[in-house]
Amino acid sequence: MMAGSGTQEAGEASSSPARAGVPGAGRLVHLPADHLDVEWWLARRAVDGEAAGYGTDGVLALWPGRRRETDRWTMGLEIEFAVADAGWVASELHALGLSASPLPVAYHSPREDGRWAVEQDRTVSTVFETPGGGPPVVVGGEVVSPPLRDTPEAWRQVAAVLDVLRRCGAEVNRSCGLHIHIGTDALRAAAGAAPVAAAGERELLPVLSRLAMLASVCFEDLVFRLASAEGGNHRGQAFFYRHCRPLEGHLQGAYDSLADLTGALTGTLATEGASRRAALNLTNVGDPHKDTIEFRQCNGTLDGRVVQGFARLCTALVGAACWAPEAALLPPSPLGDHWARRLGADGDDARVALDTGAGPLWAFLAAACPDGVPLEAAASLLWLFRRGAWQPSLAALASRA
């Protein structure tokens, strides 16, 4: 299958964690002790004009000793876009052999195995009727991947898709997001749970609960900062994060059922459709057709480096839930934890994000990867951290309304 040649703009410079000629690539760093090494390495890359780089080998191998396990994990991407003609995007992907149809298809239509699809999505798509009863023109939509593994071919496909979107004039706005799905089998293997068909829910609940604590309690503020790398402000703020609702209440240490845990993450979102917009969406867990954990926090992007950085974050959260259970016992850092109010010179009540350095990122990586993390992966996350900003809490947004 052709993957195109879109790796240059996606960040082709870093094709392998152990790429020849990049001092330190492939080395493990222990954080926060080695944070200066990470900062210096990223600075040297920037001087060379390579920034964070776009990798194609071992991108999600944050635990080198467990690479045989992480190489089996599956990942799915939903890349929402605006402005571009979805039919043009679909035809270009079809010409590359990436999609089965040269036309956009209905939302969440069945897909041919191994193929991408361009879907209509009412949150980002506008449909224009054509004179004389011709086919409608669909502007905006989302490109949905098949289940991908952490392989060079998969990352070449991602780069090719992003290249097509840019060439077709796609843009991202405050309605667009990047959703990342991780196959639940990653957690099932760590928990010793039965396959989905055997309904091994009880064994899976503890590791799912730890994942929820990590993503929505201990490091929720950090996740939303990294999710805001495109634009600095999170896309959902004007609507109180309606596209990826943060945690509104408290999580228990353990739950009796998956429905109870999912309900706690859903909060006040009442309908089934709305519940799927929780920032950490667990409603697909156990589904025989789509057994995944969905991370909905990230702003829309056409930058492969952002895609890889946020995918690394999601992988780190899943891995920590599997192999570093003590990380879920760390103190809470909810959304808005680093946000502060300051009276402006004109007397208006303005709110600013206090940037206290990358300490929260180092604390997360130390907890998720206590035996060390590849230098290049740490630098990718630092680059993402610096592009983002601390976001206000739901309460702070409500006070501004």
C-alpha positions as CSV (number, residue, x, y, z in Angstrom):
1,M,0.0,0.0,0.0
2,M,1.3,3.4,-0.9
3,A,1.9,5.8,1.9
4,G,2.9,8.9,-0.1
5,S,5.8,11.2,0.6
6,G,4.3,13.5,3.2
7,T,7.0,12.9,5.9
8,Q,8.9,16.0,5.1
9,E,6.4,18.5,6.4
10,A,5.3,16.0,9.1
11,G,8.9,16.1,10.5
12,E,10.9,13.5,8.5
13,A,14.1,14.5,10.3
14,S,13.7,11.9,13.1
15,S,13.1,8.6,11.3
16,S,14.5,6.5,14.1
17,P,15.1,6.8,17.9
18,A,18.7,5.7,17.3
19,R,19.2,7.7,14.1
20,A,22.8,8.1,13.2
21,G,24.3,11.5,13.6
22,V,22.0,12.6,16.4
23,P,24.0,12.5,19.7
24,G,22.0,11.0,22.5
25,A,19.2,9.5,20.3
26,G,18.0,6.2,21.8
27,R,19.4,7.0,25.2
28,L,17.2,6.6,28.3
29,V,16.8,9.6,30.6
30,H,15.6,9.5,34.2
31,L,13.5,12.4,35.2
32,P,13.5,15.0,36.7
33,A,17.2,14.4,37.2
34,D,18.1,14.4,33.5
35,H,15.7,17.3,32.5
36,L,18.6,19.5,31.4
37,D,19.8,16.8,29.0
38,V,16.3,16.7,27.4
39,E,16.1,20.5,27.2
40,W,19.7,20.7,25.7
41,W,19.0,18.0,23.2
42,L,15.7,19.7,22.0
43,A,17.5,23.0,21.8
44,R,20.2,21.5,19.6
45,R,17.6,20.0,17.3
46,A,15.9,23.4,17.0
47,V,19.2,25.0,16.0
48,D,19.6,22.4,13.3
49,G,16.1,23.3,12.1
50,E,14.6,19.9,13.0
51,A,12.5,20.9,16.0
52,A,10.9,17.8,17.6
53,G,11.1,15.7,14.5
54,Y,8.8,13.1,13.2
55,G,9.7,9.5,13.9
56,T,8.8,6.3,12.1
57,D,10.4,3.6,14.3
58,G,9.5,2.8,17.9
59,V,7.6,6.0,18.4
60,L,5.4,4.5,21.1
61,A,8.2,2.4,22.6
62,L,8.4,4.4,25.8
63,W,9.5,1.3,27.8
64,P,12.2,-0.4,25.6
65,G,12.2,-3.5,27.7
66,R,8.5,-3.9,27.0
67,R,8.6,-3.2,23.3
68,R,7.4,-6.6,22.3
69,E,4.2,-5.8,24.2
70,T,3.7,-2.2,23.0
71,D,4.4,-3.2,19.4
72,R,1.2,-5.3,19.7
73,W,-0.9,-2.4,20.9
74,T,-3.3,-0.9,18.4
75,M,-4.1,2.8,17.9
76,G,-6.8,4.5,15.9
77,L,-6.8,8.2,14.8
78,E,-9.7,10.5,14.0
79,I,-8.4,13.6,12.4
80,E,-11.1,16.3,12.1
81,F,-10.7,19.1,9.6
82,A,-12.5,22.2,8.2
83,V,-12.6,24.2,4.9
84,A,-11.4,21.5,2.5
85,D,-13.7,19.6,0.1
86,A,-14.1,16.2,1.8
87,G,-14.6,14.6,-1.7
88,W,-11.3,15.9,-2.9
89,V,-9.6,14.6,0.3
90,A,-11.3,11.2,-0.2
91,S,-10.3,11.0,-3.9
92,E,-6.6,11.8,-3.1
93,L,-6.5,9.2,-0.4
94,H,-8.1,6.7,-2.7
95,A,-5.6,7.4,-5.4
96,L,-2.8,6.6,-2.9
97,G,-4.5,3.3,-2.1
98,L,-5.2,4.4,1.5
99,S,-9.0,4.5,1.3
100,A,-11.5,2.2,-0.2
101,S,-13.8,4.9,-1.4
102,P,-13.1,8.0,-3.5
103,L,-16.1,9.6,-1.8
104,P,-16.8,10.7,1.8
105,V,-19.0,8.3,3.6
106,A,-21.6,8.6,6.4
107,Y,-20.5,9.1,9.9
108,H,-19.0,5.9,11.4
109,S,-19.8,3.8,8.4
110,P,-18.4,0.3,8.2
111,R,-14.9,0.4,6.7
112,E,-12.9,-2.1,4.7
113,D,-10.2,-3.7,6.8
114,G,-6.9,-1.8,6.7
115,R,-8.3,1.2,4.9
116,W,-8.7,4.8,6.0
117,A,-12.0,6.6,5.4
118,V,-13.2,10.2,5.0
119,E,-16.4,10.7,7.0
120,Q,-19.0,13.4,7.3
121,D,-19.2,14.7,10.8
122,R,-22.0,17.1,11.7
123,T,-19.7,18.9,14.2
124,V,-17.3,19.9,11.4
125,S,-19.0,19.2,8.1
126,T,-21.2,21.5,6.0
127,V,-23.2,20.0,3.2
128,F,-24.0,22.1,0.1
129,E,-26.6,20.9,-2.4
130,T,-25.7,21.3,-6.0
131,P,-28.0,22.5,-8.8
132,G,-29.7,19.9,-11.0
133,G,-29.7,17.2,-8.4
134,G,-26.0,16.5,-8.5
135,P,-24.1,15.0,-5.6
136,P,-23.8,17.4,-2.7
137,V,-20.5,19.0,-1.8
138,V,-19.2,18.2,1.7
139,V,-16.8,20.7,3.2
140,G,-15.0,19.6,6.3
141,G,-15.1,16.2,8.0
142,E,-12.9,13.7,9.6
143,V,-10.3,11.2,8.4
144,V,-10.5,7.9,10.3
145,S,-7.7,5.4,10.4
146,P,-7.9,1.6,10.6
147,P,-6.3,0.1,13.7
148,L,-2.6,0.9,13.4
149,R,0.4,-0.5,15.1
150,D,3.6,1.3,16.0
151,T,5.4,0.5,12.7
152,P,7.2,2.6,10.1
153,E,4.5,1.8,7.6
154,A,1.8,3.1,9.9
155,W,3.6,6.4,10.5
156,R,4.3,6.8,6.8
157,Q,0.5,6.5,6.2
158,V,-0.2,9.1,8.9
159,A,2.3,11.5,7.3
160,A,0.7,10.9,3.9
161,V,-2.8,11.6,5.2
162,L,-1.7,14.8,6.8
163,D,0.1,15.8,3.6
164,V,-3.1,15.2,1.6
165,L,-5.1,17.3,4.0
166,R,-2.7,20.2,3.7
167,R,-2.5,20.0,-0.1
168,C,-6.3,20.0,-0.3
169,G,-6.5,23.2,1.8
170,A,-7.7,21.8,5.0
171,E,-7.6,23.9,8.2
172,V,-8.4,23.2,11.8
173,N,-10.7,25.5,13.9
174,R,-12.1,25.5,17.4
175,S,-14.5,22.7,16.5
176,C,-11.8,20.3,15.2
177,G,-10.2,17.7,17.4
178,L,-7.7,14.9,17.2
179,H,-9.1,11.8,18.9
180,I,-6.8,8.9,19.7
181,H,-8.1,5.4,20.4
182,I,-5.9,2.7,22.1
183,G,-7.1,-0.9,21.8
184,T,-8.4,-2.1,25.2
185,D,-6.3,-5.3,24.7
186,A,-3.3,-3.3,25.9
187,L,-5.0,-3.1,29.3
188,R,-6.4,-6.6,29.1
189,A,-3.0,-8.1,28.7
190,A,-1.6,-6.3,31.7
191,A,-4.7,-7.1,33.9
192,G,-4.8,-10.8,32.8
193,A,-8.4,-10.2,31.8
194,A,-10.3,-12.5,29.5
195,P,-10.8,-11.5,25.8
196,V,-13.7,-9.2,25.1
197,A,-15.9,-12.0,23.9
198,A,-15.5,-13.7,27.3
199,A,-16.5,-10.6,29.2
200,G,-13.5,-10.2,31.5
201,E,-14.8,-6.9,32.9
202,R,-14.1,-7.6,36.6
203,E,-10.4,-8.2,36.0
204,L,-10.2,-5.1,33.8
205,L,-11.8,-2.7,36.2
206,P,-8.8,-2.0,38.5
207,V,-6.5,-1.1,35.6
208,L,-9.2,1.0,33.9
209,S,-9.8,2.8,37.2
210,R,-6.1,3.6,37.5
211,L,-6.2,5.0,33.9
212,A,-9.1,7.2,34.8
213,M,-7.3,8.4,37.9
214,L,-4.2,9.2,35.9
215,A,-5.8,11.0,33.0
216,S,-8.7,12.7,34.9
217,V,-7.3,13.3,38.4
218,C,-3.6,13.1,38.9
219,F,-2.5,14.6,35.6
220,E,-5.7,16.1,34.1
221,D,-4.2,19.6,34.1
222,L,-1.1,18.4,32.3
223,V,-3.1,16.4,29.7
224,F,-5.2,19.5,28.8
225,R,-2.1,21.6,28.5
226,L,-0.5,19.2,26.1
227,A,-3.8,18.9,24.3
228,S,-3.8,22.7,23.5
229,A,-0.6,22.7,21.5
230,E,-2.4,24.0,18.4
231,G,-3.5,27.5,19.2
232,G,-2.7,27.7,22.9
233,N,-6.4,27.9,23.9
234,H,-8.4,24.7,24.1
235,R,-10.9,24.3,21.3
236,G,-13.8,23.6,23.6
237,Q,-13.5,26.6,26.0
238,A,-16.3,28.7,24.4
239,F,-18.6,25.8,25.0
240,F,-17.3,24.7,28.4
241,Y,-15.2,21.9,26.9
242,R,-18.3,20.3,25.3
243,H,-16.3,18.3,22.9
244,C,-14.2,16.6,25.6
245,R,-15.8,17.2,29.0
246,P,-13.3,17.1,31.9
247,L,-14.1,15.4,35.2
248,E,-16.7,17.3,37.2
249,G,-16.9,15.2,40.4
250,H,-14.7,12.8,42.2
251,L,-13.5,9.3,41.2
252,Q,-13.5,6.5,43.7
253,G,-10.5,4.2,44.1
254,A,-12.5,1.2,42.8
255,Y,-15.9,0.6,41.0
256,D,-18.2,-2.4,41.0
257,S,-18.9,-2.1,37.2
258,L,-17.7,-0.5,34.1
259,A,-21.0,1.4,33.8
260,D,-20.4,3.0,37.2
261,L,-16.8,4.1,36.2
262,T,-18.0,5.4,32.8
263,G,-20.9,7.3,34.5
264,A,-18.4,8.9,36.9
265,L,-16.3,10.2,34.0
266,T,-19.4,11.3,32.2
267,G,-20.6,13.5,35.0
268,T,-23.7,15.6,34.2
269,L,-23.7,14.5,30.6
270,A,-27.1,12.8,30.4
271,T,-27.6,11.3,26.9
272,E,-25.7,8.4,25.4
273,G,-24.4,10.6,22.6
274,A,-23.2,13.2,25.0
275,S,-21.6,10.7,27.3
276,R,-19.2,9.8,24.5
277,R,-17.8,13.3,24.6
278,A,-16.2,12.8,28.0
279,A,-12.5,13.6,27.8
280,L,-11.7,10.0,28.6
281,N,-14.3,8.0,26.8
282,L,-14.7,4.4,28.0
283,T,-18.1,3.7,26.4
284,N,-16.5,1.6,23.7
285,V,-14.7,-0.8,26.1
286,G,-16.1,-4.3,25.5
287,D,-17.7,-3.5,22.2
288,P,-16.9,-6.5,19.9
289,H,-16.6,-4.1,16.9
290,K,-14.7,-1.2,18.5
291,D,-13.1,-2.2,21.8
292,T,-11.1,0.9,22.5
293,I,-10.3,3.6,25.0
294,E,-10.7,7.1,23.4
295,F,-8.7,10.2,24.4
296,R,-10.7,13.2,23.1
297,Q,-8.7,16.1,24.6
298,C,-6.4,17.1,21.8
299,N,-7.0,20.1,19.6
300,G,-7.3,19.5,15.9
301,T,-3.9,19.4,14.1
302,L,-2.4,18.8,10.7
303,D,1.1,18.6,12.2
304,G,2.5,15.0,12.5
305,R,4.7,16.0,15.4
306,V,1.7,17.0,17.4
307,V,0.0,13.7,16.5
308,Q,3.0,11.7,17.6
309,G,3.5,13.8,20.8
310,F,-0.1,13.3,21.9
311,A,-0.1,9.7,20.9
312,R,3.0,9.3,23.2
313,L,1.1,10.9,26.0
314,C,-1.9,8.6,25.6
315,T,0.5,5.6,25.4
316,A,2.3,6.8,28.6
317,L,-1.0,7.0,30.5
318,V,-2.0,3.5,29.4
319,G,1.4,2.1,30.2
320,A,1.4,3.7,33.6
321,A,-2.0,2.3,34.4
322,C,-0.6,-1.2,33.4
323,W,2.8,-1.2,35.0
324,A,3.1,1.7,37.4
325,P,0.1,1.4,39.7
326,E,1.6,3.7,42.3
327,A,1.4,6.6,39.9
328,A,-2.4,6.6,40.3
329,L,-1.9,7.4,44.0
330,L,-0.2,10.8,43.4
331,P,-1.9,14.0,44.5
332,P,-4.7,15.4,42.2
333,S,-3.9,18.1,39.7
334,P,-7.3,18.8,38.2
335,L,-7.9,21.0,35.2
336,G,-7.2,24.7,36.1
337,D,-4.8,23.7,38.9
338,H,-2.1,26.0,37.3
339,W,-4.4,28.7,36.2
340,A,-4.5,31.9,38.3
341,R,-6.4,35.2,38.3
342,R,-4.8,38.6,38.1
343,L,-6.3,42.1,38.0
344,G,-5.3,43.8,34.9
345,A,-4.0,47.4,34.8
346,D,-7.4,48.6,33.6
347,G,-9.2,47.0,36.6
348,D,-10.7,44.1,34.5
349,D,-10.6,40.7,36.0
350,A,-8.3,38.9,33.5
351,R,-7.0,35.4,33.8
352,V,-3.6,34.3,32.8
353,A,-1.8,31.0,32.7
354,L,1.1,30.8,35.1
355,D,3.9,28.9,33.5
356,T,6.1,27.4,36.2
357,G,8.3,25.4,34.0
358,A,8.1,21.8,32.9
359,G,8.1,20.3,36.4
360,P,4.6,18.7,36.0
361,L,5.8,17.0,32.8
362,W,8.9,15.6,34.5
363,A,6.8,14.4,37.4
364,F,4.5,12.6,35.1
365,L,7.3,10.9,33.1
366,A,9.0,9.9,36.3
367,A,5.8,8.2,37.5
368,A,4.9,6.6,34.2
369,C,8.4,5.5,33.3
370,P,10.3,5.1,36.5
371,D,13.1,3.1,34.8
372,G,13.7,5.8,32.3
373,V,12.2,7.1,29.0
374,P,13.9,7.4,25.6
375,L,15.4,10.9,25.3
376,E,13.7,11.5,22.0
377,A,10.2,10.7,23.4
378,A,10.8,13.0,26.4
379,A,11.9,15.8,24.0
380,S,8.8,15.3,21.9
381,L,6.6,15.7,25.0
382,L,8.6,18.7,26.2
383,W,8.1,20.3,22.7
384,L,4.4,19.7,23.0
385,F,4.3,21.1,26.5
386,R,6.0,24.3,25.4
387,R,3.5,24.8,22.6
388,G,0.6,24.4,24.9
389,A,-0.7,26.5,27.8
390,W,-2.4,25.9,31.1
391,Q,-6.2,25.9,30.7
392,P,-8.9,27.2,33.0
393,S,-11.2,25.0,35.0
394,L,-14.9,24.6,34.4
395,A,-15.6,26.9,37.4
396,A,-13.3,29.5,36.0
397,L,-15.0,29.4,32.6
398,A,-18.4,29.6,34.2
399,S,-17.4,32.8,36.1
400,R,-16.4,34.4,32.8
401,A,-19.6,33.6,31.0
